């Protein structure tokens, strides 16, 4: 099963991988972030990272994945204010 997953990832475009990472981030937000900000966080993740997913390149993929990992850690810690600020920062600075 692990070999099949590795083969699928190897054949995937950077855009497909980035979109998969975004889905994982959104699921992490759903699981760990509770309260009224959760909806805003989901919208920010979709709008800010969704646009990046469509134009990500293989060269930028490690940077994108590192940023997603950082955002997932913030979500797991339920640090909603910092997560919101980081997502908003992506709008102005990119990844």
mmCIF file of the C-alpha atoms, coordinates in Angstrom:
data_MODEL
# 
_entry.id   MODEL 
# 
loop_
_atom_site.group_PDB 
_atom_site.id 
_atom_site.type_symbol 
_atom_site.label_atom_id 
_atom_site.label_alt_id 
_atom_site.label_comp_id 
_atom_site.label_asym_id 
_atom_site.label_entity_id 
_atom_site.label_seq_id 
_atom_site.pdbx_PDB_ins_code 
_atom_site.Cartn_x 
_atom_site.Cartn_y 
_atom_site.Cartn_z 
_atom_site.occupancy 
_atom_site.B_iso_or_equiv 
_atom_site.pdbx_formal_charge 
_atom_site.auth_seq_id 
_atom_site.auth_comp_id 
_atom_site.auth_asym_id 
_atom_site.auth_atom_id 
_atom_site.pdbx_PDB_model_num 
ATOM 1  C CA . UNK A 1 1  ? 0.000   0.000  0.000   1.00 0.00 ? 1  UNK A CA 1 
ATOM 2  C CA . UNK A 1 2  ? 2.837   2.369  0.843   1.00 0.00 ? 2  UNK A CA 1 
ATOM 3  C CA . UNK A 1 3  ? 4.501   1.682  -2.511  1.00 0.00 ? 3  UNK A CA 1 
ATOM 4  C CA . UNK A 1 4  ? 1.238   2.454  -4.311  1.00 0.00 ? 4  UNK A CA 1 
ATOM 5  C CA . UNK A 1 5  ? 0.948   5.766  -2.496  1.00 0.00 ? 5  UNK A CA 1 
ATOM 6  C CA . UNK A 1 6  ? 4.539   6.654  -3.353  1.00 0.00 ? 6  UNK A CA 1 
ATOM 7  C CA . UNK A 1 7  ? 3.900   5.820  -7.006  1.00 0.00 ? 7  UNK A CA 1 
ATOM 8  C CA . UNK A 1 8  ? 0.796   7.997  -7.102  1.00 0.00 ? 8  UNK A CA 1 
ATOM 9  C CA . UNK A 1 9  ? 2.655   10.917 -5.549  1.00 0.00 ? 9  UNK A CA 1 
ATOM 10 C CA . UNK A 1 10 ? 5.573   10.470 -7.946  1.00 0.00 ? 10 UNK A CA 1 
ATOM 11 C CA . UNK A 1 11 ? 3.197   10.724 -10.915 1.00 0.00 ? 11 UNK A CA 1 
ATOM 12 C CA . UNK A 1 12 ? 1.300   13.721 -9.513  1.00 0.00 ? 12 UNK A CA 1 
ATOM 13 C CA . UNK A 1 13 ? 1.850   17.288 -10.595 1.00 0.00 ? 13 UNK A CA 1 
ATOM 14 C CA . UNK A 1 14 ? 3.003   19.865 -8.036  1.00 0.00 ? 14 UNK A CA 1 
ATOM 15 C CA . UNK A 1 15 ? -0.467  21.411 -8.221  1.00 0.00 ? 15 UNK A CA 1 
ATOM 16 C CA . UNK A 1 16 ? -2.106  18.107 -7.278  1.00 0.00 ? 16 UNK A CA 1 
ATOM 17 C CA . UNK A 1 17 ? 0.267   17.593 -4.367  1.00 0.00 ? 17 UNK A CA 1 
ATOM 18 C CA . UNK A 1 18 ? -0.257  21.170 -3.152  1.00 0.00 ? 18 UNK A CA 1 
ATOM 19 C CA . UNK A 1 19 ? -4.022  20.731 -3.305  1.00 0.00 ? 19 UNK A CA 1 
ATOM 20 C CA . UNK A 1 20 ? -3.736  17.530 -1.276  1.00 0.00 ? 20 UNK A CA 1 
ATOM 21 C CA . UNK A 1 21 ? -1.667  19.355 1.333   1.00 0.00 ? 21 UNK A CA 1 
ATOM 22 C CA . UNK A 1 22 ? -4.338  22.067 1.494   1.00 0.00 ? 22 UNK A CA 1 
ATOM 23 C CA . UNK A 1 23 ? -7.020  19.441 2.120   1.00 0.00 ? 23 UNK A CA 1 
ATOM 24 C CA . UNK A 1 24 ? -4.948  18.020 4.984   1.00 0.00 ? 24 UNK A CA 1 
ATOM 25 C CA . UNK A 1 25 ? -4.566  21.517 6.485   1.00 0.00 ? 25 UNK A CA 1 
ATOM 26 C CA . UNK A 1 26 ? -8.310  22.142 6.265   1.00 0.00 ? 26 UNK A CA 1 
ATOM 27 C CA . UNK A 1 27 ? -9.038  18.796 7.935   1.00 0.00 ? 27 UNK A CA 1 
ATOM 28 C CA . UNK A 1 28 ? -6.575  19.700 10.694  1.00 0.00 ? 28 UNK A CA 1 
ATOM 29 C CA . UNK A 1 29 ? -8.337  23.032 11.210  1.00 0.00 ? 29 UNK A CA 1 
ATOM 30 C CA . UNK A 1 30 ? -11.702 21.241 11.379  1.00 0.00 ? 30 UNK A CA 1 
ATOM 31 C CA . UNK A 1 31 ? -10.393 18.783 13.944  1.00 0.00 ? 31 UNK A CA 1 
ATOM 32 C CA . UNK A 1 32 ? -8.456  21.050 16.292  1.00 0.00 ? 32 UNK A CA 1 
ATOM 33 C CA . UNK A 1 33 ? -9.832  24.587 15.939  1.00 0.00 ? 33 UNK A CA 1 
ATOM 34 C CA . UNK A 1 34 ? -13.108 25.137 17.722  1.00 0.00 ? 34 UNK A CA 1 
ATOM 35 C CA . UNK A 1 35 ? -15.213 28.240 18.088  1.00 0.00 ? 35 UNK A CA 1 
ATOM 36 C CA . UNK A 1 36 ? -16.354 31.114 15.911  1.00 0.00 ? 36 UNK A CA 1 
ATOM 37 C CA . UNK A 1 37 ? -13.010 31.655 14.145  1.00 0.00 ? 37 UNK A CA 1 
ATOM 38 C CA . UNK A 1 38 ? -12.963 28.194 12.595  1.00 0.00 ? 38 UNK A CA 1 
ATOM 39 C CA . UNK A 1 39 ? -15.141 29.285 9.682   1.00 0.00 ? 39 UNK A CA 1 
ATOM 40 C CA . UNK A 1 40 ? -12.919 32.290 8.998   1.00 0.00 ? 40 UNK A CA 1 
ATOM 41 C CA . UNK A 1 41 ? -9.808  30.111 9.125   1.00 0.00 ? 41 UNK A CA 1 
ATOM 42 C CA . UNK A 1 42 ? -11.296 27.688 6.613   1.00 0.00 ? 42 UNK A CA 1 
ATOM 43 C CA . UNK A 1 43 ? -12.190 30.528 4.245   1.00 0.00 ? 43 UNK A CA 1 
ATOM 44 C CA . UNK A 1 44 ? -8.735  32.074 4.564   1.00 0.00 ? 44 UNK A CA 1 
ATOM 45 C CA . UNK A 1 45 ? -7.024  28.753 3.917   1.00 0.00 ? 45 UNK A CA 1 
ATOM 46 C CA . UNK A 1 46 ? -9.142  28.213 0.810   1.00 0.00 ? 46 UNK A CA 1 
ATOM 47 C CA . UNK A 1 47 ? -8.716  31.692 -0.604  1.00 0.00 ? 47 UNK A CA 1 
ATOM 48 C CA . UNK A 1 48 ? -5.046  32.289 0.188   1.00 0.00 ? 48 UNK A CA 1 
ATOM 49 C CA . UNK A 1 49 ? -3.627  28.818 -0.354  1.00 0.00 ? 49 UNK A CA 1 
ATOM 50 C CA . UNK A 1 50 ? -6.072  27.731 -3.039  1.00 0.00 ? 50 UNK A CA 1 
ATOM 51 C CA . UNK A 1 51 ? -4.732  30.348 -5.428  1.00 0.00 ? 51 UNK A CA 1 
ATOM 52 C CA . UNK A 1 52 ? -1.161  29.256 -4.735  1.00 0.00 ? 52 UNK A CA 1 
ATOM 53 C CA . UNK A 1 53 ? -2.002  25.595 -5.385  1.00 0.00 ? 53 UNK A CA 1 
ATOM 54 C CA . UNK A 1 54 ? -2.894  26.306 -8.994  1.00 0.00 ? 54 UNK A CA 1 
ATOM 55 C CA . UNK A 1 55 ? 0.454   27.889 -9.840  1.00 0.00 ? 55 UNK A CA 1 
ATOM 56 C CA . UNK A 1 56 ? 2.939   26.117 -7.566  1.00 0.00 ? 56 UNK A CA 1 
ATOM 57 C CA . UNK A 1 57 ? 6.103   24.805 -9.205  1.00 0.00 ? 57 UNK A CA 1 
ATOM 58 C CA . UNK A 1 58 ? 8.268   21.848 -8.273  1.00 0.00 ? 58 UNK A CA 1 
ATOM 59 C CA . UNK A 1 59 ? 11.016  24.254 -7.189  1.00 0.00 ? 59 UNK A CA 1 
ATOM 60 C CA . UNK A 1 60 ? 8.703   26.020 -4.711  1.00 0.00 ? 60 UNK A CA 1 
ATOM 61 C CA . UNK A 1 61 ? 7.125   22.820 -3.379  1.00 0.00 ? 61 UNK A CA 1 
ATOM 62 C CA . UNK A 1 62 ? 9.507   22.364 -0.395  1.00 0.00 ? 62 UNK A CA 1 
ATOM 63 C CA . UNK A 1 63 ? 8.801   25.927 0.756   1.00 0.00 ? 63 UNK A CA 1 
ATOM 64 C CA . UNK A 1 64 ? 5.057   25.377 0.375   1.00 0.00 ? 64 UNK A CA 1 
ATOM 65 C CA . UNK A 1 65 ? 5.182   22.100 2.291   1.00 0.00 ? 65 UNK A CA 1 
ATOM 66 C CA . UNK A 1 66 ? 7.192   23.692 5.107   1.00 0.00 ? 66 UNK A CA 1 
ATOM 67 C CA . UNK A 1 67 ? 4.623   26.482 5.376   1.00 0.00 ? 67 UNK A CA 1 
ATOM 68 C CA . UNK A 1 68 ? 1.742   23.992 5.414   1.00 0.00 ? 68 UNK A CA 1 
ATOM 69 C CA . UNK A 1 69 ? 3.496   21.991 8.147   1.00 0.00 ? 69 UNK A CA 1 
ATOM 70 C CA . UNK A 1 70 ? 3.893   25.159 10.215  1.00 0.00 ? 70 UNK A CA 1 
ATOM 71 C CA . UNK A 1 71 ? 0.221   26.074 9.715   1.00 0.00 ? 71 UNK A CA 1 
ATOM 72 C CA . UNK A 1 72 ? -0.871  22.556 10.727  1.00 0.00 ? 72 UNK A CA 1 
ATOM 73 C CA . UNK A 1 73 ? 1.150   22.856 13.939  1.00 0.00 ? 73 UNK A CA 1 
ATOM 74 C CA . UNK A 1 74 ? -0.580  26.151 14.742  1.00 0.00 ? 74 UNK A CA 1 
ATOM 75 C CA . UNK A 1 75 ? -3.959  24.509 14.133  1.00 0.00 ? 75 UNK A CA 1 
ATOM 76 C CA . UNK A 1 76 ? -3.074  21.523 16.332  1.00 0.00 ? 76 UNK A CA 1 
ATOM 77 C CA . UNK A 1 77 ? -2.149  23.923 19.144  1.00 0.00 ? 77 UNK A CA 1 
ATOM 78 C CA . UNK A 1 78 ? -5.449  25.749 18.561  1.00 0.00 ? 78 UNK A CA 1 
ATOM 79 C CA . UNK A 1 79 ? -3.478  28.989 18.138  1.00 0.00 ? 79 UNK A CA 1 
ATOM 80 C CA . UNK A 1 80 ? -6.226  30.524 16.043  1.00 0.00 ? 80 UNK A CA 1 
ATOM 81 C CA . UNK A 1 81 ? -5.089  34.152 16.166  1.00 0.00 ? 81 UNK A CA 1 
ATOM 82 C CA . UNK A 1 82 ? -1.582  33.303 14.992  1.00 0.00 ? 82 UNK A CA 1 
ATOM 83 C CA . UNK A 1 83 ? -2.950  30.955 12.337  1.00 0.00 ? 83 UNK A CA 1 
ATOM 84 C CA . UNK A 1 84 ? -5.247  33.695 11.048  1.00 0.00 ? 84 UNK A CA 1 
ATOM 85 C CA . UNK A 1 85 ? -2.370  36.187 10.963  1.00 0.00 ? 85 UNK A CA 1 
ATOM 86 C CA . UNK A 1 86 ? -0.119  33.734 9.110   1.00 0.00 ? 86 UNK A CA 1 
ATOM 87 C CA . UNK A 1 87 ? -2.820  33.034 6.526   1.00 0.00 ? 87 UNK A CA 1 
ATOM 88 C CA . UNK A 1 88 ? -3.416  36.761 6.030   1.00 0.00 ? 88 UNK A CA 1 
ATOM 89 C CA . UNK A 1 89 ? 0.321   37.331 5.671   1.00 0.00 ? 89 UNK A CA 1 
ATOM 90 C CA . UNK A 1 90 ? 0.390   34.907 2.749   1.00 0.00 ? 90 UNK A CA 1 
ATOM 91 C CA . UNK A 1 91 ? -1.905  37.305 0.908   1.00 0.00 ? 91 UNK A CA 1 
ATOM 92 C CA . UNK A 1 92 ? 0.669   40.096 0.995   1.00 0.00 ? 92 UNK A CA 1 
ATOM 93 C CA . UNK A 1 93 ? 3.959   38.198 0.912   1.00 0.00 ? 93 UNK A CA 1 
ATOM 94 C CA . UNK A 1 94 ? 3.135   34.893 -0.742  1.00 0.00 ? 94 UNK A CA 1 
ATOM 95 C CA . UNK A 1 95 ? 4.967   31.764 0.261   1.00 0.00 ? 95 UNK A CA 1 
# 
